[in-house]
């Protein structure tokens, strides 16, 4: 059974090599072309700071910036569950980031996209635990959104990058 799986793996690898597949972080991939090459805007609040922190974790701090990343972050919080007394028990937070990757040499947009996600948290505990749950949920949301941005950036074809 193991040798059968190795044959499938070998055939799959050969098929990918034949179609021009290159790893995102390989020498010719767009992921490696963006590492350390993107400057980020100054964060205006805690959520933007967390978003930028995660982007820098994944893309590296700009050492030789060729691109700048402009982001517009929006969040919307809604109460969900409620008790018989009318108290909320859960909150749902939607987040969306519209971003634009700009070539610093020309000022032209290279790639733009919108990513979105959501998280939830419990509001049924004390004020302190609810506040901690909200902060944790926002950090999770910013991490998810930043990871989606990086995933989209690594999908850019290397020949589309100036």
Helices and strands as residue ranges (DSSP letters): H 2-18, H 30-34, E 38-40, H 46-59, E 67-79, E 90-103, E 109-122, H 127-154, G 158-160
